[in-house]
Amino acid sequence: MQQEIWFSKYRIIGLLGRGGTAGVYLAEHIKLGEYRAIKCLPKDGKAYDYQLKEAQILKSLKHSCIPIIYDIEEDEECSYIVEQYLEGISLKEFVNKNGRIGENIIIHFALQICDLIQFLHSFDRPVLYLDLKPENIIVSDNMLKLVDFGSAQFMDELRPEHGYYGTRGYAAPEMYTRGKVDERSDIYGIGMLMYYMLTGRTDFNSFRSGLFHMNLNCSKEIKRIIFKCLRYNPSQRFASVTRLINQLSAYGKKCGRAAWPGRSIRVAVAGALPRIGVTHMSFRLCSYLTGAAIKIIYRERNDSRCIWSVKSRYDCITGRQDVFKMQGIPMLRNDQISNTDTSEYQVVIDDFGCLSDADIAEFINADIKILLLGAKDWELTASEQVLDKVAEYKDVVYLFNYLDGRQFQLAIKHMDSRACLRIPYEPDPFAPFKDDGDIELYGELAAMCLEKSAVKESDKGEKKTNAAE
């Protein structure tokens, strides 16, 4: 039987598969003797414009795990995208064939997916993939290839009114509720893929009910990472793929924490009003970082004289006259800050107490800015006033204290997609970290420190290179 020849150079071998309105054919380039995949897009198809955009996006992307677009042809009825042919099986087939996958393979695969998505997000024109699912990932010799960019969109072309084409059960909830779609929508997709690799299913309704994590037969660390990726509200997910990579890499090294890569950074903690828990939260963060073998110091940037009060009552403070140690945490009184060198510490935690106009500049200049807000009726005015003062700074992290889950969900509806987290109840700031919510919150803040330190070190390297040139 004579084989079809398309465009005078491709010998059609057979149909590879069909999805929606597009058919994909295996072809051989006659002169080069190499295989190609040709995607046939009928021009009268409902999703034709989106499918054609796939070719436009792929033509501008160069990555070893993304298929190469060689050519685009067309006739009166169809457009044809000529792509690199990728051998292997889909991730769905891989899971069905192998059953439950070990955590080491899941981390290996998840880091590859993260690397791909991070590449898309950091491109000159950032691209959101928006349709991460097992069928769109090819496994070849334990390496992953991402295919089918039909739902991908350039960030600067996002138009909610046009709708999105993600796959229900894998796509983030905001894609169906006309919420804000951004990088965190792809992070949800990564979490769903990890869950699928663990279980072979999606259990979409279980995520809404909060019951899905009870069915995960895996380590506590992996469960926590997946649960954070799959938060219904985007502001509660990992803020970037970089932070997700840090968490996965740390666990993959079997040590529960990552090595500190760079220079010291400053974390500023403040509150919208007095007695909202700034000092308690600062001590808790110090305790977590100390447990992660990160060298920190707490600085009392307020007039509370909290450290002095504790020292006068208990014997838990030791050390030099200027730097005390409470529960093993170095602490510096307000009146000693100006004449004490803290450059030896990797992280400096500045406790500003209630944020005043006099402290705004110092607060804003910190590497990481944490602001505690109140959501009770009698706290709203103070919270709104402080929000107005820092509204232009997009990297402020907002924490809510003394709220249950329902109250927190109501509060963040009015936060306009800002990064918001809830502080779990723990009366002892130096208590061991056992609660999942506690570990998640302070693990996220620690990841911010790690990420910021790495950025600083990278900037330092660039300056050295420029100076040498």
N, C-alpha and C positions, 0 to 999 in steps of 0.2 A: 504493500500500500504506500503510495507516494505521500510524503510528508509535506505539509504546508510550508511555504516560505513567506515570511512577512518582511516587508520593506527591503526586499532584495538582499537581506543579510542574516536573518534569523530563521533557523529551521525549528519549527514547533514540534516538540517531542510529546507533550501531553498536558493535561490539566492537572495542576498541583492542588487546587482547591478553589472554593467559591464562598464568598461571604457577602451578605447583603446584595448589592447590585454589581459588585466587582468580581471578575474571575481572574485567577493567577495561573499563568502557563509557564511550563519549563521549556526553554528554548536553547538552541546552540548557536553561538556566533559562528557563522560558516568559515570566515577567514581566520579567526583567532582560535577556533576549536575550543572555546570556553562556554560554560553554561551561564545562562542569564534567566532571571525571573521577569516575566512581562505581565504587568497588571493592566487589564483591560477595563476601562471606565466608560460605560455608556453615557453619552451626553445628555440623555433624557432622564438619567437617574436622579432621585431626590437629593442625594448627598454629593452630587457631582462636583460642585464648587469646593466642598471641603476635601474631597478625595484628591482633586487636582492640587489643592494647597499643600497636600502631603509632599508632592514632588518639589514644589517650590521651596519648602522648608528643608527637605533632605538635600537638595542641591547646594545649600549654603552651609551644611554641617559636615565636618570631617572628623570622624571618630572610628576607631577600630571595631567598635561594637554596634555600629549603625550601618545599614546597607548603603552601598554607593549607588547613586543615580547616574547611569551612563548616558541615557538619552530619553527624549520625550517625542513621541510620534503621534500623528492623528489622521483620521479620515473623516468622512461625513458623519459617521455614527458614533465613533468612540475616540477617546484619547488613550494612549498606551505609554505606560511608565516602564522603562527598561532598567531593571535593578540588578545588583549583585545577587547571585543565587547563594543562599545560605543552607548548608547541609546540617542536619540534626533533627531533633524532635522538639515539640513545644514543651514548655514547662508543665502544662496540664498533663501531657502524655508522660512526662518524666515522673510526676507525682503519682499518677495512676499505676505506672509500671513498678515504682520502687516502694510504694506505700509511705509510711511515716518516715520523713527525712531527718537525719541527725542534726543536732544544733550546729555542729561545725560546718556542715554543708549549707545550712540556712544562712549562717553568718557570711560564709564565702559568697553565696549568691546575692544576699542582701547588699553587701558592700559593693558588688559589681553594679547592681541596679542603682545604688546611691551615686556611684561615680558617674554613671551615664546621666542621671537626672541632674546632678550638680553641674555637669558639663552643659546641659541644655539651659539651665537657669543662669549660668555665668557667661553665656554667649553674648556677643555685641548687642544683638537683639534677643533678649531672653525668650526662651520657648517653654511653654507648659505642655507636657505630654498629654495629660488628662484622661488617658485610657489604659492605665496599667492593669493588665490581667494576664493570667497564665497563657492564654492563646496567643498573645502578642510578644512572647519571649521565646526565642529558640535556644535550646541547650545543645552545645556542641563541644565535646571533650571537657565538660564541666565549666565551660565558658559561656556566657550569655550574650545573645544578640537581640537588640530591641527592634521590632518591626512594626509595620502598620501605623504610620503617623497621620492617619486620616482625621483624628480628633485633635491633634496638636494645634496650638495657636501661638502666635507671637504675642507677648505680653502687651505690646502697645496697640494691638488690634482687638483686645478683649471687648466684647459687646454683649452683656447679659441678655439684652432683648433679642439677640439672634439665637440664643439657646446653645447648649453644648451637647456633644455626642458621646459622652462616656457611657460605660456599661453599668447598668444598675446592679448593685451588689458589690461592685468594686470601686465605682466612682464616689467621690466625696459628696456628702449630703448637700452642701451648698450649691452644687451643680444643678440641683433639682428644686431649690427653694429661692432662687434668684439672689442668693447671698454673694458675698465678695469671693471671687475665685482668684487664687494666687498660688505661690509656690507651695503653700501648706496643703493645697488640694492634691498635689502630687505626693506629698509626704503621707497623706491618708492612703493613697494607692499603694505605696511601698509597704505600709503596715498591713494592708489587706493581703498583699502577696505573701508576706511572712506568715500571716495567719493561715493562708491557704496551704503553704508548704508544710505547716505543722499538722493540719487537720484534714486537708483535702476537701474542705468546704468553705462557705462564706458565712452562713448563719447571719445574714444581714439584720434580721429583726432583733437578734440577741444583742447587737451593739447598742441599739436604742434603749434596750431595757437594762443594760449594764451587766448582763449575766454571762456574756460570752467568755470572760476571762476565767470563769469557774471551770470551763471545759478544757482548758489548755493543759496538756500534760508536758510541761517544760519547766525550765529553771525560772526562778523568780525574776532574774534580770531580764531574760528575753520577754517574759510576760509583761513586765513593766514597760519595756521599750515599745512593744506592739500596742499596748493599751494607750500609751501616750500618742502614738501615731494616729490612732483611730478615735481620738476624742471628737465628739460631735461638733463642738465649737472650735473653729480653726485657731483661735487665740490660745487654746490650751494644748495644742500640738507642739512638736519641735518647731522652733521659729525658722530654722533653715536646715537644709540637707547636711550642711557641715556639722551641725550639732548632733544630728542623728548618726553620722559617720563616727564622730568622737565616741559616742556611747557604744556603738557596735564594736569599734576597734578596741575599746577598753575591755569590754567583756571577752572579746575574742582572744585577748592576751592572757585570759585566765587570772587576772589580778584585781578585777573590780574597779580599777582606776587607771588613768592614763598618766604617762610620764609628763612632767611639766616641761614644755618646750621653749619657753621664752622668758621675757623680762617681767619684773614685778608690775602689778597693776593696782589701781585704787577703786574700791567699791564704796559708793556713797549710799547710805540708808537713811531715809527721812520719813516723817509722817505728816499727814495733813492737819493733825491736831494732837494735843497731848494725850498720853496714856493709851495710845493705840497699839502699843507693842513693839516699838522700834528697837529698843534695847534688847528685849527678849528675843526678837527675831535675829538681831545682829549676833547675839551670843550663840544662837542655834546654828547660824551659818558658820561661825567660827569653829564650832564643835564639829560640824560635818567636814569642813576643809582640813582641820587638824587630823581627823580620823582618816582622811585620804592622803596623809603624809605630805600635805602642802604647808609650807612655812608661812604662817599668817601672824598679823598683829591687829588687835582691836584698838581703835583710838576714840576716846570719848570727846567728840566734837560738840558738846553741849554743856550746860551748867548744872546738870543733875547731881554731879559728884557721886554717882552710883557706885563706882569702884571704891571710893573712899569709905562709903557707908558700909559696904560689904566687908572691907578689910577690918573695920572697927568692931565687927560682930563675930567674924569667923576666922579660922586659921587656914582657910583654903587659898590664901594669897601669899605667894612667896616671890623672891627675886630681888632685883636691884631697886634702888629707891625710885628711879624713874619708870622702869618697866616692871610691872607686877605680873605674876602668873596666877590666874584663877582657873582651877580645874585643868591645869596644864596649858592654858591659853594666855599668851603674852598680851598685856593690856597697858594702855598709856592714858594717864589722866589728861584732862583738857589743859591744865596749866603747865604740862611738861612737853606738849607737842612741838612747840616752836624751837626748842633746843635739843631735840632728840632725833638722831639719824635713824630712819626706818628702811634704808635702801637694801638691807640684807634680807628683807622679807619678800616673799613671792606675791603675797596679797595683803593689802592694807584695807581693813574694814573701818570706814568712818561713820560713826553714829552721830547724826545731826539732831536727833530728837525731832521735835516739831519744826518743820522747815520754815525759816523766817526769811524776810527779804534780804537780810544781811548775808545769809548763807546760800542764796540761790546761785550765785556765780560759782562758788566752790563746788556745790552739788552738781551743777551742769558740766563742769570740767572733769568730773570723774570718768573713768573708763567704763564703769557700769553704774547705772543710776537706778536705785530701787526706791519706789515711793509707796508707802502704805496709806490706803484710803479707807474711809469709813462709809458704810452704806445705810446706816440707821437714819431715821428721819431727822434726828437732832445733829447728825454728822454731815449731812449732805451739803449744807452751805459752805462749810470749811473745805470739804473735798472739791467742790466746784471752783472755789477761789484758787486753790493750789493748782488744779488742772489748767485753769486759764493761764497761769504763770509759766507752765512748762509745756503747753500744748504744741509749740513749734518744734519741740525736740522729740523725734520719732523713736529714739532708742531707750526711752524710759520704760522700765518694767514696773507694772502696777500690781501691788499685792493687797488682798482683802483679808482682814482679820475678823474673828468672831462671827463668821457667817457659816451657815450650813450650806449644803449643796444647792438647795432650791433658791435660797437667798442670793447665792453667788451667781447662778444663772440669770436671775433677774437683774443683778447689778451690771454684768458685762454686756447686757443688751444695749446699754447706754454708753458704752466705752468706744464705739466706733472702730472696732477691729484692733484696738490697741492690745499690746501684749499683757494679759492679765492672768494672775495665778491666785489661788486661795491657800492661806496658811492653815494647815491642819492643827487641831487642838493638841497641845502637849504642854502641860504645866511646868515641866522641868526642862530648861533650855539645854542642859547638859546630859539629858537622858539618851540611852542608846537608840539608834535609828532602826525601828522594827516595822513601823506602819508603812504600807506601800505609798500612801499619799505623801507622807513625810519624806521618804527616800526620793520620790519623784520630784518634789519641789526643790529640795536642796541639791539633788543631783543635776537638775536643770540649771540652777544658779552656778554650780561648780563647772558645768560644761561651758557656760558663758565666760567664766574666768579663763578656762583653758583656751577657748577660741580667741578671746581678746589678746591673750598672751602670745599666741601663735601669730596673730596679725602684727603685733608690735615687733616681734622678732623678724618677721618677713620685711617689714618696713625698714628695720635697722639694716638688714642685709642689702636692700636696694640702695640705701643711702651710701653704704660702703662701696658698692659697685660703681655708683655714679661718681663718687669721689675719686675712685681709682682711674676711671675713664678721663 
